Amino acid sequence: MIPRALTIAGLDSGGGAGITADLKTFHALGVYGMVALTAVTAQNTLGVRAVQEIDPSIVEAQIDAVAEDIGINAAKTGMLSSSQIMEAAARAVRKWGFPLVVDPVMYAKSGDPLIRPEAMETLRRVIIPIAKVVTPNAPEASHLVGFRVETLDDAKRAAKVIAEELHPEIVIVKGGHLTGDESIDIVYFRDSGEYRELKALRIDTKNTHGTGCSFSAAIAAGLAKGLSPWDAIKLAKELITTAIKYSLPLGHGHGPVNPMAWLELRAYRADIIDELNKALKVIEDNADLIGNYIPEVQSNLGYALPALYARNLDDVAAVPGRIVKYMGKAKPSGPPTFGVSSHVANYILTAMKHGPEVRSAMNIKYDNRVIEAARELGYVVSGYDRRQEPPEVKAREGASIPWGTEQAIKNAGRVPDIIYHLGDYGKEPQIVILGQSPIDVVNKLLIIVKRINEKRF
C-alpha cells in the first residue's frame, strides 16, 4: 500500500516553509502527500507581507475529501492562525482518527506572527491534546509553559509540563534555538515518563527557513510508513540535519532548508557511478590508444557531485587503484567508488569553485604533443610551475594541487580544458583534462589522441 500523509498548513509563496516544504519532505521519504490549505501568505526569505486565511469550513472539507477517498495514514499541522481554523481541523482529525504531528507554528523565521493572539489558548486546549507528537522549538515551548526555555534542563522541564498539562503523547522540544556545538532535541514520552535525546552537530548557516515544517513532516511521513514513533523521530532528525547541511542560499534573508537533499544525494551518487562506468567502458574500448598516455603514477578519472553537494574528497568518485597500464593497455583497476582519489578530486573541487559545471577530470602522462594538439583543436590550455610553489603550501598536506589549479585558472582567466605542469624534484610532469562529465573528459582525450595520430602521417 502506498503510504499517504496530509499536511494541514499554510502556503509560503517563497517555497521554503509550509505546505511546499511538507510536500517536498513527504516525497523525499517516499510518501504520497496531500494538502488541507489553511492560509495563503505573501512571504519570502525576508518576511511575511500579507496573510489570507482560508474559510474554516473549507479547511475541514479538504480533510474530509482526501480522508474518505484516498485515506490518511498520518498528518501534521503547521500554520493554524485562528481559533475557528483550529476547531475545524480538530473536528476532522477526531472524526477520522489518524495520528497527528503538531508543529505549533507561532512565528515565521523572520519573526512575523503566524497565529492570532486569541488563538494561543485554542492551540493549547484543542490542538495539542489530540497530538501523537508535538514539536515546539524553544521559543514556542516558552509560550506554551510560561517560562523561558534556554537550556537543556529548561527543555526537559518544559517537555514534561507540556505533556502533563496538555496531554500529547510525545513532546519534542527542539534544540535549534539553544546554544552549544550540538543541536540536542529533548524527547519526552508521557506514558512512560522517559526522556531521550537526539543529537546532531550544529551547522553554521542562516538558511534555516522551513526547518520546523520539514522536521514535523518527516515524523508524519515516518508514521505514515508504519514506523514506531521513536523510529519516525530519529528518521526526521537525520533528514532535517541533511536538509540544513545542504540548505539553499536563496534570497536575501533566511534561505530555505533542502529536504530534497535526502533524495537527491542518493540519486546523484548513483548517477555519478553510472556515468563513470560508461566512461570507463569507453576507455576499455580504446585501451590501446589510451594506454600510451598512462603516467608512471597511473591515471584516474573522477566525477564530483553537483556543486551544492560537493564539499570534500568523499563527494568525488573515482577508480580505486587507479587506471593502470597493463601490457601496454589502459585498464581500470576496479569499479568506481566515492572518496578513493585525493589527486583528481582536488583538481575537480578547486575547478568547481570557479566553474561549478566542471565536475570531472582525468590525469594523463605529460606529452608536449598533447599540449600542441589541444591548442590546435581550440581547447583552453593553461599550466603552472611547481617550482614556484610557496614553502608554506608545500608543507601543508594536500595543498599543492589546489594551489597549482588556482594558478592555472588565474593564468587562463577561466577554468581551462587542460592543465599541465612540468614537475619538480620527485614530482612527475603531468597533464589533467577537465570537463563537465567523465564522457566529456574521455572524448576530449580521444579527440586529442586522434589529432596526434593524424599528424604522424
N, C-alpha and C positions, 0 to 999 in steps of 0.2 A: 504494500500500500504506500502511496506517495504521502510523506509527512506534510501536514499543512499547518501553517501558523498565521495568525492575524495580528496586525498592528492597529491599535486604536489610538490615533495620534494626529498631530498636525503636519501640515506641509511646509517645509523650508524651501523657499524659492531658490536659495543658493545651493541646494542639493546636498548639504553636508550633514543635516540632522533630520529629525522627524521621520516621516514615513519613507523618505528616499533612503536614508541610512538604514532603516529597518529592513526594507526590501533587499538592499544590497547584501546585508548580513544574512538574511534568510537564504538568498540564492547561493552565497558563498558556502553555506553549510549544507546545501543540497535539500532545502526545504521550500515547498511551494508557498509563496507569500500572498496574503490578501490584505485589504485595507478597509478600515472604517475611519473616514476622514473626519476630524473634529474641528479643524480650523485651517484657514489659509493665511500664511504670513508672508509679507513682503520683507524679505530678510536676505542679508549677505554676510560676509565674514566680519563686517564691522558692527552690525546690529540689526535690530528689528524696526522696520519703518511703519508697518501697519499690520493689523490683525483683523480678519473677518471670521467670526465663529460660524460653524455650521449649525443649523437648527437641530436641537436635541432629538427630535423625532426622527430626523434623517440619520443621525448617528446610530440610533437604536435600530432603525430599519436596515442599515448597512450590515450590522452584525447579524441580524436575523436572516437576511438574504443569503449570506455566504454560509451560515451555520446550517440552515435547513436544506441546502442544495449540495455544497461542496464538502462541508464538515470542517470542524476546527479541532486540531489536536492540542493546541496551546495558543495563548495570546499574550500580548503585552500592551500596556498603556503607556502613552507618552504625555503629550500636552492635552490636558483636560482643564480648560481655562475657566469654566463656570460650574456652579453647583448643579444647574439643570443638565449640563452635558454629563457630569459625573453620575447623576441619578439615572439617566437614560442608559449609560454604559453599564452601570451596576445591575440594572434590571435584566439586561440581555445576558450578562455573564452568569448571573444566578439562574436564569432560565435554561441556559444550555450546558452549564456545569463544566466547562473546560478549565484547565489550570491556567492561572493568570499571573504574569510577572508585572509588577507595578514599578515603573520608573517615575517617582514623584516629582515630575518636572515643575520647577518653580521659576527658574530664570534661564534665559539664553546664555551662551558663553560670553556674550558681550555685557551681561548684567541686566538686560532688559527683562521686565517681568512677563511671564507667560501664564500666570494664574491670577484671577481676581482675588483681592484680599479676603472677601467674604467666602470664597470657596475653600480656603485653607481648612476650615473646620469640617467641611464636607469631605475633603480628601481624607482627613483623619477618621471620620465617622462612617463613611460609606465605601470608599475605595480600598484603603489599606486593609481593612478587616477581611476582605474577600481574596486577598493575595496569597498565593502559594509562596512567592518570593517578592520582597520589596527591596529596592536598590538605591537608597539615598546616598548622595555624596555628603561630605562633612557639613557644608552649609545647609543642605536640606535636612539632614539629621538634626542640626541645631534648631531649626524651625519647628521640627516635629516634637522635640523633647523639652525645649525651653531653656537649654543651657548650651554654652559654646563647646563645640567638638573640635579640638585642636591636637590631641594626642591619641595614641593607640588606646590608652586607658579610657579616655573620653569616648572613643569609638565603641569600645566594649560595653561601657555603661549605657551609651545611647542605644545600641542594638538591643540590649536586654529590656530597656524601658519601652522601646517601640513594640517589641514582641509581646510583652506582658500587658501593656496598656491598650494597644491597637489590634493585637491578635493575628497578625500574619503568621504563616507557618515558619518562614525563614527570613531573617533580616541580614542584608549585606550593607555594612557601612563602608563605602569605598574610600581608598586611601589616597586618591589622586590629589586632594587638596591638603593632605597632611605633609609633614616635612620628613626628610631623610633620604638616603640613597636608594631605598626601595619603596615601591608603592605597595602597601600592605592593606588588603581588604579584610575586614573582620566579618566573619560569617557566624551567625548565631541561630541555633535550632531551638525553637520554642519548646517543643515536646520533650526534648532530652536535656535542655539547658546547656548544651555543648557549644563551645566556641571552637572555630577553626580559622586558620589564617591562610590567605592566598598572597604569595609574594611574587613580585617581578621587579627587575631593575628599573629605576625611574629614568625615563627618556627625556632628554632636554630638548623640547620643541614647543613652539607656541601653537602648533597646528593640532589642536585637540577638540575642535568643534565636532559634535556628534558622538563623543566618547560614551556618554551615558546611554544614548539611544542604541548604539551598536552593542554595548555590553548587555543590556537588558534583552535586546532582540536575540542575541546569541543564546542566552539562557532559555528563552522561549523556544528557539529552534531546537535546542537540545532536548527539551521536554517533549516537543512535538515528535522527535525521533525515537522517543521511548527511553531516553536516558534517565537515570536517577537524578534527583535534584542536585546532589553534590557533583556528579559527573558532568551535568549540564553547566554548572557554575564553573568548574575547572576548565571546561572547554571554552567557555565565554572569556575567561581570564586570558587564556592563550591567544584567542582570536583578537581581543582588544589590544593586547600587548603588541601583536604583529601589526594591527591597524594603526597604532600610534607610531611604531618604529618606521613604518613606510607611509606616514601621513603625507598629504598633498600640499605643496607650497603654493596655494592658490589665493588670490585676493590680497587685500592689504591689512587684514586683521587676523583673526584666528582661522587658519585654514582647516579643512576637514580631515578627519581620520580616514583611513582607507581600508574598510573591511574587505574589499575585493582582493586585497593583497593575499589573504588566506587562500584564495582560489588561484589567483594569477601566478603566484610564486611556483606553485606546483605545475601549472600549465606551461609556464615559460621554461622551467627546468627540463621538463620532458621534451619540449620543442627544441631546446638547445642540444640535447643529446641526439635527437633525431637528425637535426641539421648537420651536426658534426659527423655522424655516421655516414650521411650521404657524401660529404666532402671527403671523408677517409676512403670511401669506395672509389671516388674519382682518382685519388692518389694511388690506390692499389691498381686501378686500371691503367695508370700511366707510370707504373713503378720504375720502369727502365729510364724514362726521361727524368723523373724527379730524383731518382737515386743519385744522379750526378751532382746534385745540389744539396745533399745532406752534409752538414759540417761535422767536424770531429766531435763536437759536444752533442751531436744529434739534433734533430728538429723537433718542433712541436707545433700543434695547431690549436689555438684557443678560441673560445667564444664566451662572451660575458652576458649576464642578464641585462635587460634594459636598464638605462641609466638610473631610473628611480630605485631599482633594487640592487644595483651593483655597488657594494660598499667595500669589499675586501677580496682577498685572493680566493676565498671559499665560494665566491659568486662567479667564478670563471671556470669553465670546464675545459679540459684538455686531455691528452693521452698519457696515462700513467706509464712510465718507462720510455716515453717519447716515441718519435717516429725514427726508426733506425735505418741504417744502410746494411742490408743483408744480401751478400753475394751480388753487390752492385745495384740492388733494387731498394726502393723505399718501402718500408714495412712498418705499419703501426704496431706497437707492442701489445696493445690491448684495447678494450672498449673505452670510450671517453668517460671521464669522471670529473666531478667538481673538486676543486681545491688541490690539484696534483701538480701544478706548474706555476711557480712564482715568476719564472723567466718571462714567458709570453704574457702572463697575466698582468705583470707590471707595465709592460708596453701598452696593453689594451686599456687598463684602468686610467693610466695617465693620459692617453689619447682621448678617452671619453670625456675628460674634463673640458676639452676644447672642442670636441666634435662628438656629441652623445650618440650619433648614428654609427660611429666607427667602433664596432664591438668585437672584431675578430682580428687575429694576427697569426703569422707563421714565420719562424726564423729559418733561414737557409744559409748555406756557405757563401762567404764573400767571393764574388767573381765580378771583375770590372765589366765584363760583357753584359751582366745583368743590369748594371747601372746604365750603361750606354743604351741598351735596348729599351729599357724602361723610359728613358728620356725621349728616345726616338718615337715611342708609342704615345707620348703625351702624358705619361704619368708624372705626378709631382714627386720629385726625389730630393731628399734632404739628409744631411749627415751631421755627425758631431765628433769631436776629438776627445777620446777618453783620456788623453794625456793632460787635458785642461781641467779634469775633474778636481774640484777643491778637496783638500785633505779631509775636511770635516765630513764631506759626502762619502768619500772612500771609507772612512772609519765607521760609518753608520750602516748596519746590516740592511740590505735590500734597497738602498737609496740610489745606487749607481744608475740603474735603468730608468727610474723616473726622472732623474736629473738629465740624463742623455736625451730622453724622449722630449723633455721640455725644451732642450737646446735645439733639437731638430725641428720642432714645431715653430719655435721662435724664428729660426733661420728661414723657414719656408713661408711663414706668415699664415699658416693653416696646418691642419693635420695632413701630412703627406701620404702618398700611396706607398712609398718606400722610405725606410730609414736605414742608414748604414753607419758603421764605424770601422776604423782600420785597426782596432785592437789596441792593446797596451801590454805592458810586461805581464806575461802569464795569461793574457786575455786574447782569445781568437777573434780575428776580424769577422764581422757578421753583417747580414742583411736581414731586415724584418719587413715583410709585406703586410700591409694593413688593409682592412676592408669592412664592409657593413655586415658580412656574413662569412662563414667558412667557405661556401661555394664561391663567393666573390673573391676571396683571397686566393684560393686554389686556381680559379680561372685566370687571375692576373698572372700567377706564376707560369701557367701553361702557355699563355699568350706571349710572355716574355721569352720562355724557352723556345717556342716556335720561331720567334723572330731571330734568336741567336742561331738556331739551326739553319734557317733560310740563308743567313749571311755567310754560312760556310761554303755555299756553292756559288 
